[in-house]
Amino acid sequence: MRRLFPVTYETAAQAFGGSAEGEEVPGAAGAHAAHALGQAAMDHLLMNREWTLAELAAAYAYPETGSGPRRPWLRANMVSTLDGAAQHEGRSQPISSAADMRVFGTLRALADVIVVGAETVRQEGYRPARARAEFAAARQAAGQGPAPAVAIVTAGLDLDFALPLFTSPLVPTLILTGASAAPDRVAAAEKAGARVVVAGEGAGIDPARAVRALADLGHTRQLTEGGPRLLGQLVAADVLDELCLTVSPMLSAGDAQRIAGGPSVTVPRRFELASLLEEDGFLFSRYRRS
């Protein structure tokens, strides 16, 4: 993996054995530096290697909020082909890669909660998030449990409560639903060990209310993995703070969904590029609200 943006003094120092620490190279200075280094040196500077999990965790760290209470930060992690498909034959795995899965696992390890739509749970065969020894010390230092909770967004609670998500999670699975959810399905979910959180007045959720409800439970580092319908709801409600988008170097054609679906927003949301990594032709971008 190599970093394409932002270019830093640390990156240049690594190329020449220096020890400068992480200051960004200003645009003009960066251009002069690139010219001065020459093509061979720049090739070395951008040398591909597998990053450690600690390096990935640092690259994707949640923003610090100072000494006060943490405010919720909702990021999405999605993958898309070059022609905009978020899935192939209903699943994201065929358009993913080993590097994408390392990023996927790191983002999970940094999160307090993983928010996912019920249809994605069914299609992707979701299992509970697992504890990973490589992140145990960091999670403990951050005041986090051994693994993130999974929060399923569902109006009808049409879920198989015999799945491992309910029978063997490290932390109880959460269900985000509306006040008018069927009482018998709510009872079945609670009997299976899930915690039902009402986050809307009707059948479905209010995205802003769901974000607040999760934060009230102590889950401020929030990650959503979609699917497209849920991500579309979050975009439309303007509650998404960050998008981590993997661009897969594949073309699939067909009629697969985009990463976000549903009604369009009145004015497109503008996000700014925070970082860009590359490995084996896959681009790992990170955008934040501007």
C-alpha positions as CSV (number, residue, x, y, z in Angstrom):
1,M,0.0,0.0,0.0
2,R,1.2,3.5,-0.7
3,R,-0.1,6.9,0.2
4,L,-1.0,9.2,-2.7
5,F,-2.6,12.0,-0.6
6,P,-1.6,13.9,1.4
7,V,2.1,14.0,0.6
8,T,4.1,14.4,3.9
9,Y,7.6,15.2,4.9
10,E,7.5,11.8,6.7
11,T,6.8,10.1,3.4
12,A,9.8,11.8,1.8
13,A,12.0,11.1,4.8
14,Q,11.2,7.4,4.5
15,A,12.4,7.5,1.0
16,F,15.9,8.8,2.1
17,G,16.1,7.3,5.6
18,G,15.3,10.6,7.3
19,S,13.3,11.1,10.5
20,A,10.9,14.0,9.8
21,E,7.5,13.5,11.3
22,G,4.2,13.8,9.4
23,E,4.1,17.5,8.4
24,E,2.3,18.1,5.1
25,V,4.3,19.4,2.2
26,P,2.6,22.6,0.9
27,G,1.4,22.4,-2.7
28,A,4.2,24.5,-4.3
29,A,6.9,23.1,-2.0
30,G,5.6,19.6,-2.8
31,A,5.9,20.2,-6.5
32,H,9.5,21.5,-6.1
33,A,10.4,18.6,-3.9
34,A,9.0,16.1,-6.5
35,H,11.0,17.8,-9.3
36,A,14.1,17.8,-7.1
37,L,13.8,14.2,-6.1
38,G,13.7,13.0,-9.7
39,Q,11.7,10.1,-11.1
40,A,13.7,7.3,-9.5
41,A,13.5,8.8,-6.1
42,M,9.8,9.5,-6.4
43,D,9.3,5.8,-7.4
44,H,11.0,4.9,-4.2
45,L,9.0,7.4,-2.2
46,L,5.7,5.8,-3.5
47,M,7.0,2.3,-3.0
48,N,4.3,-0.3,-2.5
49,R,4.4,-2.4,0.7
50,E,1.9,-4.0,3.0
51,W,1.0,-1.6,5.9
52,T,0.8,-2.8,9.4
53,L,-2.5,-2.8,11.2
54,A,-1.2,-0.1,13.5
55,E,-0.4,2.1,10.4
56,L,-3.9,1.5,9.0
57,A,-5.4,2.3,12.4
58,A,-3.5,5.6,12.5
59,A,-4.5,6.5,9.0
60,Y,-8.2,5.9,9.8
61,A,-8.3,7.2,13.3
62,Y,-11.6,8.9,14.4
63,P,-11.1,12.7,15.0
64,E,-10.3,13.7,18.5
65,T,-12.9,15.9,20.3
66,G,-10.8,17.5,23.0
67,S,-11.5,17.2,26.7
68,G,-15.3,17.4,26.5
69,P,-17.7,14.6,25.8
70,R,-17.2,12.9,22.4
71,R,-19.7,13.9,19.8
72,P,-21.0,11.2,17.6
73,W,-19.0,10.7,14.3
74,L,-20.7,8.6,11.6
75,R,-18.5,7.2,8.9
76,A,-19.5,4.9,6.0
77,N,-17.3,2.2,4.5
78,M,-18.3,1.1,1.0
79,V,-16.8,-0.4,-2.1
80,S,-17.6,0.4,-5.8
81,T,-16.4,-0.7,-9.2
82,L,-15.2,1.7,-11.8
83,D,-18.6,1.8,-13.3
84,G,-20.4,2.4,-10.1
85,A,-21.6,-1.0,-9.0
86,A,-21.7,-1.5,-5.2
87,Q,-22.3,-5.3,-5.6
88,H,-21.9,-8.2,-8.0
89,E,-24.7,-10.7,-7.9
90,G,-26.0,-9.1,-4.7
91,R,-22.8,-9.2,-2.7
92,S,-19.8,-6.9,-2.2
93,Q,-17.2,-9.6,-1.7
94,P,-16.6,-10.3,-5.5
95,I,-15.5,-6.7,-6.0
96,S,-13.3,-6.5,-2.9
97,S,-9.7,-7.5,-2.3
98,A,-7.3,-8.6,0.5
99,A,-6.3,-5.0,1.1
100,D,-9.9,-3.9,1.1
101,M,-10.6,-6.5,3.8
102,R,-7.7,-5.3,5.9
103,V,-9.2,-1.8,5.8
104,F,-12.6,-3.2,6.5
105,G,-11.3,-5.1,9.5
106,T,-9.4,-2.0,10.8
107,L,-12.5,0.3,10.5
108,R,-14.5,-2.3,12.5
109,A,-11.8,-2.5,15.1
110,L,-11.9,1.3,15.6
111,A,-15.6,1.6,15.9
112,D,-18.0,1.4,18.9
113,V,-20.9,0.2,16.8
114,I,-21.5,-1.0,13.2
115,V,-24.8,0.2,11.8
116,V,-26.2,-2.0,9.0
117,G,-29.5,-2.5,7.2
118,A,-31.5,-5.7,7.6
119,E,-31.3,-6.6,3.9
120,T,-27.5,-6.4,4.0
121,V,-27.5,-8.6,7.1
122,R,-29.5,-11.2,5.1
123,Q,-27.6,-10.9,1.8
124,E,-24.1,-10.8,3.3
125,G,-24.6,-13.4,6.0
126,Y,-23.6,-11.0,8.8
127,R,-21.9,-12.4,11.9
128,P,-21.0,-10.7,15.2
129,A,-17.9,-8.5,15.2
130,R,-15.0,-10.4,16.7
131,A,-12.4,-9.4,19.2
132,R,-9.0,-9.0,17.6
133,A,-5.9,-9.4,19.8
134,E,-4.0,-6.9,17.6
135,F,-6.4,-4.1,18.7
136,A,-7.2,-5.2,22.2
137,A,-4.8,-2.8,24.0
138,A,-5.9,0.2,21.8
139,R,-9.6,-0.5,22.4
140,Q,-9.1,-0.8,26.2
141,A,-7.1,2.4,26.2
142,A,-10.0,4.1,24.3
143,G,-12.5,2.9,26.8
144,Q,-14.1,0.5,24.3
145,G,-15.3,-3.1,24.8
146,P,-13.6,-6.1,23.2
147,A,-15.6,-5.7,19.9
148,P,-18.1,-3.3,18.4
149,A,-21.8,-3.9,18.7
150,V,-23.8,-4.5,15.6
151,A,-26.9,-2.3,15.2
152,I,-29.4,-3.5,12.6
153,V,-31.8,-1.0,11.1
154,T,-35.1,-2.6,10.4
155,A,-38.8,-1.5,10.3
156,G,-40.3,-5.0,10.2
157,L,-37.8,-6.9,12.4
158,D,-37.9,-9.6,9.7
159,L,-34.8,-11.3,11.0
160,D,-33.7,-14.8,11.8
161,F,-33.1,-14.7,15.6
162,A,-31.3,-18.1,15.4
163,L,-28.3,-16.4,13.6
164,P,-25.0,-16.0,15.4
165,L,-25.7,-12.2,15.5
166,F,-28.2,-13.1,18.2
167,T,-27.0,-16.4,19.7
168,S,-23.3,-15.7,20.2
169,P,-22.3,-12.0,20.0
170,L,-19.5,-10.7,22.3
171,V,-21.7,-7.7,23.0
172,P,-25.5,-7.7,22.6
173,T,-26.8,-6.9,19.1
174,L,-28.9,-3.8,18.8
175,I,-32.0,-3.3,16.7
176,L,-32.9,0.2,15.6
177,T,-36.6,0.5,14.6
178,G,-39.6,2.7,14.8
179,A,-42.3,3.1,17.5
180,S,-44.9,1.3,15.4
181,A,-42.8,-1.9,15.1
182,A,-44.9,-5.1,15.7
183,P,-44.9,-5.9,19.4
184,D,-44.6,-9.6,18.8
185,R,-41.4,-9.1,16.7
186,V,-40.0,-6.7,19.3
187,A,-40.7,-9.4,22.0
188,A,-39.0,-12.0,19.8
189,A,-35.9,-9.9,19.4
190,E,-35.6,-9.2,23.1
191,K,-36.1,-12.8,23.9
192,A,-33.2,-13.6,21.6
193,G,-31.0,-11.2,23.6
194,A,-31.1,-8.2,21.3
195,R,-31.6,-4.7,22.7
196,V,-34.3,-2.9,20.8
197,V,-33.8,0.9,20.4
198,V,-36.7,3.0,19.2
199,A,-35.4,5.7,16.9
200,G,-38.4,6.9,15.0
201,E,-42.1,7.6,15.5
202,G,-43.4,5.5,12.6
203,A,-42.4,2.2,11.2
204,G,-38.8,3.2,10.2
205,I,-36.1,5.2,11.9
206,D,-35.2,8.9,11.9
207,P,-31.5,8.8,11.0
208,A,-30.6,11.8,13.2
209,R,-32.5,10.3,16.1
210,A,-30.7,6.9,15.6
211,V,-27.3,8.6,15.7
212,R,-28.2,10.4,18.9
213,A,-29.6,7.2,20.5
214,L,-26.5,5.3,19.8
215,A,-24.4,8.1,21.2
216,D,-26.5,8.0,24.3
217,L,-25.5,4.4,24.7
218,G,-21.9,5.4,24.6
219,H,-21.4,4.5,20.9
220,T,-20.0,7.7,19.5
221,R,-17.5,6.1,17.0
222,Q,-20.1,4.9,14.5
223,L,-19.5,3.0,11.3
224,T,-22.1,2.0,8.7
225,E,-21.5,-0.6,6.1
226,G,-24.8,0.1,4.2
227,G,-26.4,-1.3,2.3
228,P,-27.2,1.3,-0.4
229,R,-30.8,2.0,0.8
230,L,-29.6,2.7,4.4
231,L,-26.7,4.8,3.2
232,G,-29.1,6.8,1.0
233,Q,-31.3,7.5,4.1
234,L,-28.2,8.7,6.0
235,V,-27.1,11.0,3.1
236,A,-30.6,12.4,2.7
237,A,-30.8,13.2,6.4
238,D,-27.3,14.9,6.3
239,V,-26.0,12.8,9.2
240,L,-23.0,11.3,7.5
241,D,-19.7,12.8,8.6
242,E,-17.3,10.7,6.5
243,L,-17.2,8.3,3.6
244,C,-14.4,5.7,3.3
245,L,-14.8,4.5,-0.3
246,T,-12.8,1.8,-2.0
247,V,-12.7,2.1,-5.7
248,S,-12.3,-1.4,-7.2
249,P,-10.4,-1.6,-10.6
250,M,-13.2,-3.7,-12.1
251,L,-16.0,-3.2,-14.6
252,S,-19.2,-5.1,-14.0
253,A,-22.0,-3.5,-16.1
254,G,-25.4,-4.9,-15.3
255,D,-28.0,-3.2,-13.1
256,A,-26.3,-3.5,-9.7
257,Q,-27.0,-0.8,-7.1
258,R,-24.8,2.2,-6.5
259,I,-23.4,2.7,-3.0
260,A,-26.3,4.9,-2.0
261,G,-29.9,4.7,-3.2
262,G,-33.3,6.3,-2.6
263,P,-34.5,9.8,-3.4
264,S,-31.9,12.4,-4.4
265,V,-31.1,15.3,-2.2
266,T,-32.1,18.9,-3.2
267,V,-28.5,20.1,-3.3
268,P,-25.6,17.6,-3.6
269,R,-23.5,17.3,-0.4
270,R,-19.9,18.5,-0.8
271,F,-17.2,16.5,0.9
272,E,-13.5,17.1,0.9
273,L,-10.7,14.5,0.3
274,A,-8.9,13.7,3.5
275,S,-6.6,10.9,2.3
276,L,-6.0,8.5,-0.6
277,L,-4.2,5.2,-0.5
278,E,-3.5,2.7,-3.2
279,E,-2.7,-1.0,-3.5
280,D,-2.9,-3.3,-6.5
281,G,-5.0,-0.8,-8.4
282,F,-7.5,-0.4,-5.6
283,L,-8.0,3.2,-4.4
284,F,-8.9,3.7,-0.7
285,S,-10.3,7.2,-0.4
286,R,-11.5,9.0,2.7
287,Y,-13.8,12.0,2.4
288,R,-15.1,14.2,5.2
289,R,-17.9,16.7,5.2
290,S,-16.5,20.1,4.2
